Amino acid sequence: MRIYGPDLGSLKGKTVRKTPTAAKIEPVFKAITTDIVLCVDIFYISGLAFLLSVSRRLNLLMVRYMPDRSVPIMKDSLDRFIAAYKAQAFNVKTILCDGEGAVATLSSYVEAKGISMNLTGKNEHVPEIERAGRQLKERVRAFWNTLPFRLTALLIMYLVYYCVATINMFPKTSAAISVAPREMFFGRKVDYKRDCRAAFGDYVQAHEDNAVTNNMQERTVGAIVLGPTGNVQGTYELLNLSTWKVIKRNSWTALPMPQYVIDVMNMKASQDKKAVAMKDVNFRMGLYDIMDQQQANHQEDDDVVEIPEAPPIREMMSDEQEANESVNQQQVNDIGDIEEANSEHLGEETN
């Protein structure tokens, strides 16, 4: 059981629908002032560009993947950050950046919203955002070099999101208040059973939870954990290995990582059309360039991203079964030869 996990056939055939977790809205407690100073910067991981922000005193990290550094993308990213703070009754009053050209071009746009923008001089930096970028890269590197499979550009993007979510769960040692940034932002405590149910890259059998269950359709599907969505029900995003789409589920069964799943993930990484030479010297496995807009946008629908030309697991399993049958047939032939040789030997002894 510990080595192979639960029986896969039983999971696919006997899994029943579970009652959805009720959303519990806890009382909101704001421990700090609602006026926010936001530090922003662009950083890169294996050629993928991300806009990173960290708020002073609150110490909350936010990140968004950018398919390019165009003005519309920059505007949309900043608007999302500002809207997220506003939804939790925080007001962004000032934005600090280190003179990044793409961000500096938005000065007039930001100031029109009533937010002042402060740009540093030549060779000057904003220490908070520099430290946050370094910490985030360290966390990504830690996962990157311990996963049993290679990463596609899509998985790199979700790995960055996952690392930001986990960093926000722990209080900063230098903070005046020993409270996690996530708790101060949302007003609810981190729940291990809800927010830490699985780690990035885990292999699970996701429960389909279909309304109609009196047919022969399998009730679970193999998937890779991408990370929590952050809602109060504890929903997670998973990469469906059958359709190569990102799905959202509340229930699943964790299993040990099988070798054929590792082979499929590595095969997909080698087939990534965006693969290029390593751009970040800090990563010994950096292989991917910027993704297409269609693959990069993090939408809210159930099937958010589709990756074409995915190698089907069922075919690989069929190849494995065929190989096993060949081995079994060879063993049968060998046994037949041995029995025939024994019969001849016994005949000679009798004579």
N, C-alpha and C positions, 0 to 999 in steps of 0.2 A: 504493500500500500504506500509506504513512504517512498519507494523507488519509482514505481510506475504510476502512482496516483489512483484515483477512482477509475472504475471500468468505463471506458469511453462509450461502449454500446449501451450500457445502462443509463448514462447521462443523456444520450441522444434519444433514447426510447422511453425513459420513465420520468424525465424531468417535468414537473408540474408548475403551473403559473403561481407566482407568489404575490401576496397582497402588496401593492405599492406602499412605500413609506410615506406617511403623512408629513406635510411640510409644517414645521413648527417655527413660528416667528417669535424670536426671543426679544425681550426688552433691549432697546438700543442704549448703549452707554458710550458717550463721547468723552474721552479722557483729556483731550487737548483742544486748543483753539481750532475754529473751523477755517481760518485763513491759512492757505497753503502756499509755500514757496516750492516750485517744481523745478528740478534740475533734469535736463534732457541731453541726450547725445546719441549719435549713431555708432553702432559697433557691428563687427562682422564675425561670423563663425563659419569657417569653411566656404567663404564666398557669399554667404547669405547675409543680407543686410537687415538689421533690426533697429527699431527706435526704442531706446530704453529711457525710462524716467524714474526718478526717486524723489520723494517729497521730504523736505526737512522736518525734523521733529517727529513726523509720522513714520518715516523710514520705510514707506511702502514702495515696492518695485512694481512697475508696469512695463510690459514689453509688447511690441507688435511687429510682425514680419512685414517687410516692405519689398515688393517685387522690383521696385526701382526707386530712385531718389527724386522723382518728379515732384513738382509743386502740388498737384492734386493729391498724390499719395501722402505727402507730408502734412497737408492740411487735414486730410481725413484722419490720420493717426493722432495728431494733436487734439482734434475735436473729440475723438473717442476718449482720450485721457481726461480731458476737461469735463466731458459729460459724465464719465464714471465717478469723478469726485463730486460733481454737482448732485448726482443721484443719491449720494450718502450725506448730503448737507454740508459738503466742504466747498470752499470757494478758492479757486486758484487765483492768486493776486499777482504773482511774479513768476516769470520763467527765466531760468539761468541756463546758458549754454556757452561752450568754449569757442564760439566763433565759427562753428560748423557752417559751411556755405549754404547747404540745403536748408538748414534751420534758420539761418540769419535772413534769408530772403522772405521769411514769413513775418518779419517784425511788424510791418504795417497791418497785416491781417490779424495778428494777435492783439495788437494795441487797439484795434477797432472793437474788440470784444471787451475792452476795459481791463486788459491784463498787460502789465508792463513787462518788457523783455530786456534783460541785461546780458550783454555780450562781453566776454573777456577779451583782453588784449592779446598781442602776439606772444606765443610760447607760454600763455597762461591757461590754466585748466580749472574746472570746477571739481574740487576734491571728492565730493559725495558721489558724483556720477562716475568718476574714474574708479573709485573703490568698488562701487556697485558692479560695474562692468567686469572688473577683475574677479570679484567673487562669483559672478554668474558664469564666467568662463571656466573657473576652477570646478564648479559643480558639474557643468556639462562635460568637462574633460574626465571627471571621475566616473560618470556613467558610460561615456564613450568607450573607455578602455577596459571596461569590465563586462559589457554586454557580449553574449555569445555569437552575435551576428553583426554584419555591417549595416550601416544606416543609409537610407535614401534621403533625399532632400526633405521630403514630407516628414519623415521621422525626426530629422534634425530640428525642424521647426517645432514639433510637438515636444521634443526633449527640452528645448529652451523654455517653452511655456510651463512645463512640469517643474523645472528647476526654480523658476520664479515663484511658482505657487508654494513650493516647499520652503524657500527662503523666507517668505512672508509669514510662515507659521511660527517662527522663533523670534523672541525678543532680541534686540541688538544689545551687545554688552556695553556700548557707549551711550545708550539712550538714558535719558533722565528717568523714564518710567519703564519698569520691567514688565512690559506688556507687548505681546506680539503685534506687529503692524497690521496683520489681518484682523485681529480682534478689535483693535482701535478703529479700523476702517469700517468693518461690517457691524460692529457692536455685538458680536457673538463669539464665544470661545471655540477654539479648535477641538473637535471631537475625533479622537483616534479611530473609533469604530465607523465614523462617517467619512472622514477626510483622509484617512491613511489606510484604506482597505487593500490597496495593491500598489505596487511600484511600477515605474515605467519599464516597459519591455517584458513584463510577465506574460506567460502564456496561460490563457483561460478558455473555458468553454462557456460562451455567453448564452444566457437563457433567452430564447426567442420571445417568450411570453405572448404567443399568438392567441387571438380570441378563439379560433377554431382549432381544436386539438384532437378531433376524432378521425384524423387521417394518418398516413404513413410518413408525413413530413418530419424530418429530424427536429428535435426540440432544442438543440443547442448548436452552436457554430463556433469553430475555432477562431480565436482573436488574440491580438496583442494589445496590452494595456498602454494607452497614451497618456492618461492623467485625468484628474477630476475636473468637472465643469465648474465647480464652486457653488452650486446651488445647495439649498438646505436639505434636500432629499439624499444627497450623496451620490448623484449620478456621475458615471465615468464615461469617457470617450474611449472607444476601442477600434482597432483596425481589423475589420472583417477579412479573414484570410481567404474566404471563398469568393467574395466580390471585390475585394480591395477598396472598400469604402469605409469611411469613418462613421461609426454608429454610436448611439448613446444607450447605455443600459444601466439598470440598478442592481441586477443580480447576475451572478456568474459562479462558476466553480473553477478554482485554480488547479492547474496540473503541472507536473514537471515538464520542462522544455524538451520535446522530442526532436530527434536529429533531423527528420524530414522537414520540420518547420524551420530549423536553422538553415537548411539547404535552400528552401524557398526564399527566405529573406535575403540570403547572400546572392541568389540568382537574380532577384529583383534589383538589388543594389548594383550588380554588374551590368544589368540591362538599362540602367538609368541613362537616358539620352543627355541629361544635363551634367553627367560626370566629367570633371576636368582635373587637371593637376592640382595638387594641394596648394592652397593659397595662404593658409594660416600656419606658420611654422610651429605653433604651440600644439598642433594636432597632427599626429603621425598617420591618421587615417582620413584626413580631409580630402574628399573626392568630388564634391558636388558644387555646382554653380547655382545661380538664381533660378528658381522654379518659374513656371508659367503662371500668369495671373489666375487662370482657372484652377490650378492646383493649389495656389497659395492662399486664396481668400478663405478666412475662417468664418463660415456662415453658421447659422443657427439651425438649419434643417437637419434631418436625420442622416441623410446621405450627403455629406458635405463635400467630399473629395473622391474622385474616381481616378484610379491609375490604370491606364490601358495596358494591354498585352501582359497581363499578370499570369505567371506560370501556375496552372491549376494544381492544387495539392492532390486532388483525386488521381490525376494522371501519374504523379510521382508515386503515390501509394500503389497504383496499379503496376508500375514498373518494379516497385519493391516486391509486390506479391509475385510477379512473374519471375523475378530473380530467385525468390524463395522456392517457387515451384520447380525451377530448374535445378536448384540445389537438392531439393527433395527427390527429384527424379534421378539425379546422379547417384544419390545415396541408395535408392532402390536398385539401380543397375549394379552398383558396387556390391550390395548385399547378394544379388543374384549370382554375380561372378564368384563370390566367396562360397556360397552354397554349392555351386556347380563344382568348384575346385575341391571342396570337402567330400562331395559325393564320389568324385574320381579317386581321391586319396583313399577313401574307405573301401572302394571297389578293389583297388590294388592290394590293400592289406588283406581283404577277404581271400583273394586269389592266392 
